[in-house]
Amino acid sequence: MVRRALGVFLAVVLGLGLVAPPASANQGLWTATWAAATQRPTAGFGPNWSEKGFDDQTVRQVVRTSVGGVSARVRLSNLFGAKPLRIKGATIARTSEGAAVRPGSVRPLTFRLSRSVEIPVGGELVSDPAPLLVAPLERLTVTLYLAEPTGPATAHVFGTTTTYRASGDHVADLGASAFTEKTTSWFYLSGVEVAGAPRRDGVVTFGDSITDGAAATIDGFSTYPDELAERLGGRRPVLNTGIGGNRVLNDSTCLGERAGKRFQRDVLDRPGVRSVIVLEGINDIGMSEFPGEEPCVLPNPRVSAAELIAGHHELVKRAHAKGIRVIGATILPFKGAGYFTERGEAVRDEVNTWIRTSGVYDAVLDLDRVMADPADPDSLRPAYDSGDRLHPNDTGYRAMAAAVDLTTL
């Protein structure tokens, strides 16, 4: 009872703005409970709203926490914007169904005590704390009103939940009726953090579309990071910073910056991180087999196992320099996928052997063996295949999470 009362008091004090830290302050108090890796505005492999941006519109975005706390704040990014981002109003609330939120839970978000804020080009800003008690594994809705033309929007293209849009200002609406448009991308929202007991036990899952959750059920929270958070029972943060199509060695206009370039902000700068699971490399291997006409994947030079290994080794060194444990995940089978070749398979085998045997990683998560078809180890197990011979289905993602040795995190 005393602890709960203290928590409520702290939430109220923080929420009133008596403590209103900038993005770099008081990191020890805050723990990231949800994250998304930001990308350049792009249509990617499907339509979304990032290229055109917003004008006199409200965007409502749903996330699921991994751990709870006594207060919440959000991180907003204009990293890839072409002009300053002006946010006229914002709220956070508990999710009801679809775009609706639960009565009594809506809290205004302020930014250094103001309900409106401007984020410069290339910048990121954290909100003041909002007095909202957050439970583990619960859905939260973050709503932003963008009154002026934003221009192209910093985004995360392959979200696994539905995002909603309405014309005009609807940040405080409880109901869903105004939100008539839908997509499955996130915009500007790069993190949600909670206050509570100081901790440093967060797990970042870093990778490509298999980490991001491609082919997982939309709004089902069935990606492998989601399933891992459930295995941990809401006791430890799990942050998904996968990007669909991402590569270790090469940037892309629509598939995110290369792993080494984004590793600082997507892993090392997240508050409360203890360990990272790295699952990257299949797109370096597969996309290097493309003939070169597809601008989305350019550049796409053929990569060697040695080059991929060097890229992985660099990630490990940088994480260790920050005191973060690194778990290396072997690359999943991909025989039958659109970009499979025997040459690529030889590279995958060599990289996986290095991950297993080099001792560079603090621990190994051997997803290759977990996910392989016993009758054809170069292929995904049929029960785990979403149908494209590359991405797991919900059952496969559950098997990936089940394979994580929690003692290594």
N, C-alpha and C positions, 0 to 999 in steps of 0.2 A: 504493500500500500504506500509506504514511504517513497519507494523507488518510482512508482507510477506518479505520485503527486509531484515529485521532483521533476520528472520528465515533462509533465504538463506545464509546470512553471517555466521550465527552460524553453519549451516550445513557444509559450506566450511571449516571453521576453525577447527571444530571437525574432519572432514574427512581428513584433511591434517596431522592429528596426533599431532597437537599442544596441544590437550587434549587427552590423551590416558589412561583412568583409568583402573586399574585392576578390577577384578570381584567385589571386595568389596567396591570400591570407588565411590563417587558421586552418590549414589543411589537416592538422592532426585531429580536429574535431569532426571532420567530414569524411564520409565513406561513400564512394560511388556504388550505387545500387543498380543502375542501368546505364548502358552506353551505346552509342552508334558511331561508326567511323564515317567522317564526312567526305564528300566527293564533289567534283566539279559539276555544274549544271549540265545535264545530258539526258537524252531520251534513252540512252543505254540500249537494252534489247526490248524496250516497251515504252509506251507513252507515260509520262508523268508531268507534273507542273513545274519542274525546275527551270526549264529553258526560258519560259515566258515570265515566271514569277507571279507576283500577286499585286492586286490593286483594289483597295476598299473591300477586302475579303478577310474572313476569319478561317483559320486553319486549326483543326482539332485533331490531336495525335494521342494515341493510346500506347502505353508502355506497361510492362510488368516488372515489378521490383524483384530483386533477389533477396535482399535483407530489409528489415524495417528500421525505423528510428523515430525520434520524438519531434522532428521537424524536417522539412524538405526544401531543397532549392534546385534550380535547373540551370544548365549550361546551354547557351545559345551561341552559334558560330556563324560568322560572316566571312569565313576563311576564303571562299572562292567567289565572293560577291564582286560586282563591278562598281558598286556605289555604296555609300553608307546605308546600313539597314535601320530603318526607323520602325519601332514597334510601339503602337499606340496604347495597347493594353494586353494583359496576359493573366491567365488564371491557372490554377492546378486544382484538381478535384479527384474524388474516387469515381471510377467508371461504373456506370450502370449497364446498359446494353447498347451496343452500337455507338452512336454519337451522343447518347444521353449520359448524364452524370447524376450521382446520388445527391438528393436534397440534403442540405446542411453541410455539405463537404466542400463547397466551392470556396477557394481562398484566392484573393488577388495576389498576383506576383508583382513585387516592386523591385526597382533597381537603384540602389543607393537612395532609397526612400521615395523614388518617383515612379509613378505608374507607366510612364512612357520612357523610352530610352533610344539612343542612337548607338549602333555598333559600327565602328569604322571598318573599311575594307581590310580584310585579312585578320580581323579581330575576333575575340571570343569574350563573352561576358557571363558572369554568374549572377543569378538573382539574389536578392535578400532572402533570408529564410522565411518560409511560410509556416504558420502554426498548424500543421497537419500531422497527426500521429499516423505513421505509415506502418502497415503490417508486412511481414515477409510474403512474397509471392502473391501480392495483390496488384490489381490493375489501377493505374493512375491515368488521368487525362490531362494533357497540357494543351491549352488553347491560346492562340496568338491572334491579335487583330492587327492587320497590316493595312493602314489607312491610305498610304501613298504608294505609288508604283515602286516595287522593289527592284525591278530588273531581275536577271537570272539569279536563281536561289541556290545557295549551298544546300546540299541534300545528301540523303543516303538512299540510293535508288531501289535496292531490293529489300524493302522492309517486309516483315512477315505478319504485320497487322494492318488493318484498314485505317487510313487517314481520311478525314472528312473536310469538306470546304463549304462555306456559306458566303453569300454576298452580304456586305455590311458588317456591322459590329454585333457579334453574338458571343462574346467571351464569357458572359455570365449566364447564358442560357442553360437551363436544366434539361430541356428536351432536345430531341434530335431533328425536329421538323424543318429547321432552316438549313440543315446540312445535307444538301441534295446531291453533292458530287463526292466521288470516292476515288482513291488511288491506293497503292500499297508502297508508297515511299514516305520517308520522313524528311522534314524541311527545317533547317536551322537548329534543330534540337540535337545536341551532341551528348548530353548526359543528364542524369538525375542523381542527386546525392542526398543522403540523410545524415542527420546529426544524432549522436548517441555516445555510447562508450567508445573512447579512442581504440582503433583497431587497425591492424595491417595484415589481413588474411584474405584479401581479395584475389580472385582468379580471373585473369584475362584469357579469353579464347581468341586467338589471333590467326587469321587465315583468309581463305577465299570463299567461294560460294557454298562450299560444303560446311564451313563454319557459319556463314551468313544464314544458311537455312533454305537454300533453293530447293523447291519442290515440297517443302514442308506445308502442312495445312495452314492456310491463312487464318489468323486469329485463333489458332490451335495451340500456340506456345509449345510446339513440338520439335523445335530445333535441338541439336545436341547440347548447346549451352543452356537452353531452357530445361532440358531433361537433367542436365548436371546440377542445375540449381535446385531442382526438386529432390534429387538424390541427397543433396546437402541439407535439405529440409529448411531452407531459409536461414541457415546458421552462418553461411559465408557468402560474400558477394561473388557473383559470376557475371562478367561483362563480355558481351559479344562484340568484337571489333573486326568481324569478317567483312569482306567486300567481294561481291560477285565478280568473277573474272580476274581477281587480283593476282599479281605476280611478284616474285622475289626480286627480279632483276630489272624490270622495265616498267615505266609509267605508261598510262593510257589516258586518253581524254575522257573515256567513259567507264573505265574499269578501276579507277583509283590510282593514286600514286604507288610506286613500288614499295615493297615491304620495308626496306631500310629507310626510305624517306619518311614514311608515316609512323614508324615504330615509336618515335619519341612521344608524339601526342596521343597515339592510340594505346600505348602500353605504359611507357615510363612516366608520363605526366599524370596518369590517373591516380586519384588519391586512394590510399589504403591497399595498394597492390602488393601481394606476396609472391605470386607465381604466375607464369604465362605458359599456355599450351600453344605451340607453334605448329600449324598444319598448312604448309604452303609449298608450292612447286609444280602441281599438276598443270597449271596453265602456262607456266614457262615451257614445260615439256610439250604440251599439246599444241599451243598456239604457234610455236616455232615451226610447225608443220604446215601452217597456212601458206598459200602462195604469195600473200602480201598485198592483195587488193583491198582488204577490209580495214578501213581507217581506224575503226574502234580498237583494234588490237595492235596497231603500229606503235613503236617498232616491234618486229617479231623475229629477231635473228635466232638462228639455231643455237641452243644453249647446250653446254656440256655438263656432265655430272660434276666435274671439278668446279665449274662456275657456280652451280647451284649450291654445292657444299660450302664454298667460300661465302656465299650470301647468308646461308644459315649460320655459319660460324660467327659472322659479324654480329648477327642478332643476339646470339648467346653472350658474346663478350660485352655488348652494351647493357644487356639485362644484368649480368653479373656485376658490372660496375655500379649499378644502382641497388645491389643487394637483392635482386629478384631471382627466384628459382625459375629454371626453364625446362619444360617437358617437351621433348621432341616427338611429334606424331608422325609415324610413317605414312607415306602417300598411298591413298586407296587405289585398288585395281580399277582399270578403265578400258579394258578390252571391249570393243564394240561401240565405244563412244565415237562421236563424229570426228574427233581429231586423233584417234588412236593410230599409231604405227609401231612396227617392231623396233625401229630405232628409238622411238620415245619410250617404249617399254624397257629397253636396255638401260636407258638413263634412269628411269624410275627405280629399277632394281638396284642400280649402283648407289643412288642416293639413299634408298632405304637401308641398304647394308651398312652404309656409313652412320646413319642415325642410330641403328641398333648396336653397333660395335665400337664406335670411335671413343665413347666415353666423354664426348664434349658436352652433351646434354646431361642435366642432373638426373633425369629419368626418361624412360621411353614409353610411349603409348603406342603399341603396335597395332594400329588400326588396319594396316594392310592384311595381317593375318586374321583379325577379327571379322573383317568384312568380305574376305575372299570366298568365292565359291569352291568348296572342297573338290568338286569335279573338274574345275578349271581355275586355278589360283590367280590367273591374270584377269579374271572377271569378277564383278560384284556377285555376291550371293543373290540368287533371284528373289528371295524373300525380302531382301533389303533394298532392291533396285526400284527407283521411282519410275523407270521405264526408259531412261536415256542412257543407261549403262555407265553413268558417271555419278549422278547425285543419288544419295540414299532417299528412301521414303521415310515416313514417320517411324516405322518399325526399325529401320536402319539407324536413324538418329538416336533412337532409344538404346540400341545395342552399342553405339559409340560411347554414349554417356556411361553405360553400365561397365564398359571396359576400363574406365579411368580408375586407377588405384588411388583412392583418396588420401592414402598416407604419403603420396609423393607430392601433393599440392602444397 
